Amino acid sequence: PQVKAFVTQDIPLYHNLEMKHLPGADPELVLLSLRYEELERIPLSDMTREEINQLVQELGFYRKETPDAPVPEEFQFAPAKPLPILLPPQAPTTDGKTSPKWDKEERPDL
């Protein structure tokens, strides 16, 4: 009953959170990457509605006031985490320190 209340009453308030009903399957939260690759499965059967809401918010899902409320720009891709900054390969310099070494076509900032 706790999971059902979350599904029917709370999911519509979360941005980028979808419900897919699989008959006979235990309820679980499946986290996907931006490329829809499965990252993690979290069983929900033994959790209360409050615990599920807390978990979803800790994971970074944005909760709207109403189902049709606008989502602020900074939360459009939530809960996606920013991509890690790729550091350039390091090449030794004459003073023993390292400096970035880029190939001509390898400029991620362009």
MDAnalysis code that builds the backbone (N, CA, C; Angstrom):
import MDAnalysis as mda
import numpy as np

u = mda.Universe.empty(330, n_residues=110, atom_resindex=np.repeat(np.arange(110), 3), trajectory=True)
u.add_TopologyAttr("name", ["N", "CA", "C"] * 110)
u.add_TopologyAttr("resid", np.arange(1, 111))
u.add_TopologyAttr("resname", ["PRO", "GLN", "VAL", "LYS", "ALA", "PHE", "VAL", "THR", "GLN", "ASP", "ILE", "PRO", "LEU", "TYR", "HIS", "ASN", "LEU", "GLU", "MET", "LYS", "HIS", "LEU", "PRO", "GLY", "ALA", "ASP", "PRO", "GLU", "LEU", "VAL", "LEU", "LEU", "SER", "LEU", "ARG", "TYR", "GLU", "GLU", "LEU", "GLU", "ARG", "ILE", "PRO", "LEU", "SER", "ASP", "MET", "THR", "ARG", "GLU", "GLU", "ILE", "ASN", "GLN", "LEU", "VAL", "GLN", "GLU", "LEU", "GLY", "PHE", "TYR", "ARG", "LYS", "GLU", "THR", "PRO", "ASP", "ALA", "PRO", "VAL", "PRO", "GLU", "GLU", "PHE", "GLN", "PHE", "ALA", "PRO", "ALA", "LYS", "PRO", "LEU", "PRO", "ILE", "LEU", "LEU", "PRO", "PRO", "GLN", "ALA", "PRO", "THR", "THR", "ASP", "GLY", "LYS", "THR", "SER", "PRO", "LYS", "TRP", "ASP", "LYS", "GLU", "GLU", "ARG", "PRO", "ASP", "LEU"])
u.atoms.positions = np.array([
    [0.817, -1.215, 0.000],
    [0.000, 0.000, 0.000],
    [0.853, 1.268, 0.000],
    [2.029, 1.223, 0.654],
    [2.908, 2.396, 0.704],
    [3.458, 2.716, -0.689],
    [3.910, 1.687, -1.398],
    [4.467, 1.888, -2.736],
    [3.368, 2.351, -3.682],
    [2.174, 1.773, -3.550],
    [1.060, 2.158, -4.421],
    [0.712, 3.640, -4.233],
    [0.710, 4.109, -2.984],
    [0.431, 5.524, -2.722],
    [1.512, 6.397, -3.357],
    [2.768, 5.968, -3.262],
    [3.850, 6.727, -3.900],
    [3.627, 6.785, -5.413],
    [3.324, 5.636, -6.006],
    [3.137, 5.560, -7.456],
    [1.985, 6.449, -7.917],
    [0.851, 6.359, -7.234],
    [-0.327, 7.098, -7.699],
    [-0.316, 8.571, -7.331],
    [0.252, 8.912, -6.174],
    [0.162, 10.292, -5.703],
    [1.452, 11.096, -5.844],
    [2.608, 10.444, -5.763],
    [3.862, 11.189, -5.742],
    [4.605, 11.216, -7.079],
    [4.614, 10.118, -7.804],
    [5.367, 10.094, -9.065],
    [4.982, 11.245, -9.990],
    [3.694, 11.592, -10.134],
    [3.361, 12.709, -11.026],
    [4.009, 14.046, -10.635],
    [4.475, 14.159, -9.398],
    [5.103, 15.409, -8.955],
    [6.599, 15.471, -9.286],
    [7.191, 14.358, -9.663],
    [8.630, 14.326, -9.909],
    [8.940, 14.472, -11.389],
    [9.893, 15.332, -11.681],
    [10.362, 15.542, -13.048],
    [11.334, 14.420, -13.416],
    [11.188, 13.870, -14.597],
    [12.054, 12.808, -15.134],
    [11.948, 11.497, -14.356],
    [10.819, 11.256, -13.740],
    [10.584, 9.985, -13.045],
    [9.349, 9.364, -13.680],
    [9.497, 8.166, -14.211],
    [8.403, 7.502, -14.901],
    [8.067, 6.184, -14.235],
    [6.821, 5.804, -14.358],
    [6.346, 4.532, -13.814],
    [6.075, 3.601, -14.978],
    [6.604, 2.395, -14.906],
    [6.290, 1.352, -15.878],
    [5.778, 0.157, -15.100],
    [4.544, -0.229, -15.364],
    [3.926, -1.339, -14.644],
    [4.315, -2.660, -15.304],
    [4.895, -3.556, -14.516],
    [5.235, -4.896, -14.981],
    [4.457, -5.879, -14.110],
    [3.400, -6.477, -14.649],
    [2.565, -7.381, -13.856],
    [3.386, -8.483, -13.187],
    [3.166, -8.656, -11.897],
    [3.834, -9.711, -11.141],
    [5.225, -9.367, -10.645],
    [5.795, -8.260, -11.089],
    [7.150, -7.884, -10.676],
    [7.103, -7.117, -9.360],
    [8.109, -7.326, -8.521],
    [8.229, -6.540, -7.296],
    [8.584, -5.108, -7.675],
    [8.045, -4.124, -6.957],
    [8.353, -2.732, -7.308],
    [9.814, -2.403, -7.024],
    [10.435, -1.736, -7.987],
    [11.814, -1.295, -7.815],
    [12.040, -0.038, -8.619],
    [12.996, 0.746, -8.143],
    [13.403, 1.960, -8.826],
    [14.593, 1.580, -9.689],
    [14.492, 1.825, -10.994],
    [15.573, 1.515, -11.916],
    [16.163, 2.839, -12.385],
    [17.434, 3.048, -12.086],
    [18.112, 4.278, -12.482],
    [18.812, 4.045, -13.816],
    [18.600, 4.980, -14.750],
    [19.171, 4.871, -16.084],
    [20.111, 6.034, -16.360],
    [21.082, 5.791, -17.218],
    [21.992, 6.854, -17.639],
    [21.298, 7.701, -18.708],
    [21.962, 8.766, -19.131],
    [21.403, 9.602, -20.196],
    [21.207, 8.798, -21.478],
    [21.963, 7.731, -21.628],
    [21.850, 6.857, -22.807],
    [20.907, 5.681, -22.546],
    [20.138, 5.758, -21.466],
    [19.167, 4.736, -21.079],
    [19.822, 3.390, -20.747],
    [21.049, 3.443, -20.280],
    [21.718, 2.239, -19.802],
    [21.403, 2.091, -18.324],
    [21.112, 0.875, -17.895],
    [20.761, 0.649, -16.497],
    [21.976, 0.861, -15.604],
    [21.796, 1.690, -14.570],
    [22.865, 1.975, -13.619],
    [22.689, 1.217, -12.315],
    [21.435, 1.141, -11.846],
    [21.183, 0.530, -10.539],
    [19.704, 0.189, -10.407],
    [19.413, -0.852, -9.610],
    [18.034, -1.230, -9.265],
    [17.908, -1.192, -7.754],
    [16.874, -0.502, -7.277],
    [16.656, -0.370, -5.839],
    [15.274, -0.932, -5.513],
    [15.208, -2.030, -4.750],
    [13.903, -2.602, -4.372],
    [13.135, -1.628, -3.469],
    [11.825, -1.523, -3.721],
    [10.998, -0.584, -2.960],
    [9.982, -1.277, -2.059],
    [9.815, -2.585, -2.178],
    [8.749, -3.309, -1.461],
    [8.718, -3.056, 0.037],
    [9.879, -3.006, 0.678],
    [9.926, -2.877, 2.132],
    [10.051, -1.431, 2.610],
    [9.898, -0.478, 1.709],
    [10.060, 0.928, 2.082],
    [8.708, 1.586, 2.274],
    [8.659, 2.580, 3.170],
    [7.443, 3.370, 3.346],
    [7.391, 4.445, 2.255],
    [6.243, 5.031, 2.098],
    [6.080, 6.113, 1.125],
    [7.059, 7.257, 1.426],
    [7.195, 7.583, 2.704],
    [8.101, 8.665, 3.105],
    [9.556, 8.312, 2.764],
    [9.949, 7.060, 3.001],
    [11.317, 6.628, 2.690],
    [11.584, 6.687, 1.186],
    [10.597, 6.304, 0.389],
    [10.774, 6.357, -1.070],
    [10.917, 7.808, -1.522],
    [10.072, 8.690, -0.987],
    [10.173, 10.113, -1.343],
    [11.538, 10.672, -0.954],
    [12.002, 10.316, 0.232],
    [13.314, 10.800, 0.681],
    [14.418, 10.286, -0.243],
    [14.363, 9.010, -0.596],
    [15.358, 8.413, -1.486],
    [15.383, 9.119, -2.837],
    [14.215, 9.303, -3.420],
    [14.122, 9.923, -4.745],
    [14.685, 11.340, -4.714],
    [14.397, 12.075, -3.647],
    [14.923, 13.435, -3.541],
    [16.430, 13.436, -3.302],
    [16.916, 12.485, -2.497],
    [18.366, 12.383, -2.279],
    [19.096, 12.034, -3.568],
    [18.421, 11.298, -4.449],
    [19.014, 10.951, -5.737],
    [19.026, 12.144, -6.695],
    [18.318, 13.205, -6.338],
    [18.368, 14.432, -7.134],
    [17.169, 14.689, -8.019],
    [16.103, 13.904, -7.880],
    [14.914, 14.168, -8.679],
    [14.237, 15.430, -8.167],
    [13.766, 16.255, -9.087],
    [13.111, 17.514, -8.735],
    [11.626, 17.266, -8.490],
    [11.145, 17.701, -7.321],
    [9.724, 17.547, -6.970],
    [9.006, 18.874, -7.196],
    [7.971, 18.827, -8.033],
    [7.179, 20.006, -8.352],
    [6.063, 20.174, -7.323],
    [5.522, 21.360, -7.234],
    [4.400, 21.623, -6.325],
    [3.133, 20.937, -6.824],
    [2.921, 20.979, -8.133],
    [1.777, 20.320, -8.762],
    [2.297, 19.584, -9.994],
    [1.559, 18.573, -10.481],
    [2.051, 17.812, -11.626],
    [2.353, 18.644, -12.875],
    [1.609, 19.722, -13.079],
    [1.831, 20.525, -14.283],
    [2.653, 21.795, -14.022],
    [3.251, 21.909, -12.859],
    [4.081, 23.080, -12.543],
    [5.330, 23.087, -13.426],
    [5.826, 24.275, -13.776],
    [7.042, 24.342, -14.583],
    [8.262, 23.863, -13.791],
    [9.243, 23.374, -14.517],
    [10.484, 22.901, -13.915],
    [11.563, 23.952, -14.198],
    [12.229, 24.468, -13.160],
    [13.284, 25.457, -13.391],
    [14.359, 24.919, -14.333],
    [14.943, 25.814, -15.104],
    [15.949, 25.452, -16.105],
    [17.058, 24.570, -15.537],
    [17.534, 24.899, -14.330],
    [18.660, 24.153, -13.759],
    [18.293, 22.714, -13.387],
    [16.995, 22.393, -13.388],
    [16.559, 21.029, -13.056],
    [16.017, 20.262, -14.258],
    [16.129, 20.831, -15.461],
    [15.578, 20.180, -16.643],
    [16.144, 18.781, -16.861],
    [17.424, 18.589, -16.576],
    [18.050, 17.289, -16.781],
    [18.251, 16.528, -15.475],
    [17.707, 17.042, -14.375],
    [17.853, 16.382, -13.079],
    [17.176, 15.023, -13.144],
    [17.727, 14.036, -12.527],
    [18.830, 14.056, -11.582],
    [20.187, 13.794, -12.211],
    [20.304, 13.939, -13.535],
    [21.580, 13.661, -14.194],
    [22.690, 14.486, -13.561],
    [23.790, 13.846, -13.305],
    [24.953, 14.521, -12.737],
    [25.762, 15.123, -13.884],
    [26.443, 16.234, -13.644],
    [27.279, 16.792, -14.701],
    [28.345, 15.767, -15.106],
    [28.672, 15.785, -16.372],
    [29.723, 14.883, -16.834],
    [31.038, 15.265, -16.174],
    [31.869, 14.286, -15.830],
    [33.151, 14.627, -15.211],
    [34.012, 15.415, -16.194],
    [34.769, 16.334, -15.658],
    [35.662, 17.139, -16.492],
    [36.837, 16.257, -16.891],
    [37.037, 16.158, -18.173],
    [38.155, 15.343, -18.656],
    [39.430, 16.166, -18.612],
    [40.406, 15.665, -17.919],
    [41.684, 16.352, -17.849],
    [42.537, 15.933, -19.039],
    [43.285, 16.876, -19.603],
    [44.111, 16.529, -20.765],
    [45.281, 15.644, -20.356],
    [45.832, 14.901, -21.315],
    [47.034, 14.121, -21.007],
    [48.155, 15.072, -20.595],
    [48.977, 14.642, -19.674],
    [50.053, 15.500, -19.174],
    [51.370, 15.146, -19.862],
    [52.115, 16.173, -20.259],
    [53.434, 15.971, -20.863],
    [54.458, 16.697, -19.999],
    [55.613, 16.073, -19.741],
    [56.622, 16.744, -18.925],
    [57.188, 17.965, -19.656],
    [57.519, 18.988, -18.884],
    [58.151, 20.185, -19.450],
    [59.619, 20.184, -19.040],
    [60.361, 21.148, -19.563],
    [61.801, 21.190, -19.278],
    [62.087, 21.466, -17.815],
    [61.135, 22.094, -17.099],
    [61.385, 22.379, -15.684],
    [60.906, 21.246, -14.773],
    [60.501, 20.104, -15.364],
    [60.092, 18.960, -14.562],
    [58.617, 18.969, -14.196],
    [57.914, 20.081, -14.432],
    [56.477, 20.144, -14.158],
    [55.726, 19.587, -15.357],
    [54.474, 19.328, -15.164],
    [53.694, 18.814, -16.290],
    [52.767, 19.890, -16.800],
    [52.500, 19.836, -18.085],
    [51.570, 20.776, -18.697],
    [50.639, 19.993, -19.597],
    [49.458, 20.547, -19.875],
    [48.521, 19.824, -20.737],
    [49.098, 19.602, -22.120],
    [48.853, 18.429, -22.678],
    [49.295, 18.119, -24.032],
    [48.063, 17.723, -24.822],
    [47.729, 18.516, -25.825],
    [46.548, 18.251, -26.635],
    [46.963, 17.903, -28.050],
    [46.301, 16.948, -28.640],
    [46.427, 16.735, -30.070],
    [45.623, 17.829, -30.737],
    [45.907, 18.106, -32.013],
    [45.237, 19.214, -32.694],
    [43.704, 19.066, -32.709],
    [43.208, 17.839, -32.892],
    [41.757, 17.647, -32.933],
    [41.163, 17.350, -31.565],
    [41.960, 17.335, -30.536],
    [41.499, 16.912, -29.216],
    [41.293, 18.110, -28.284],
    [40.391, 19.002, -28.648],
    [40.131, 20.167, -27.824],
    [38.694, 20.108, -27.320],
    [38.473, 19.510, -26.145],
    [37.096, 19.373, -25.658],
    [36.427, 20.705, -25.358],
    [37.223, 21.764, -25.224],
    [36.624, 23.052, -24.897],
    [36.150, 23.802, -26.124],
    [36.382, 23.248, -27.322],
    [35.969, 23.924, -28.552],
    [34.740, 23.280, -29.140],
])
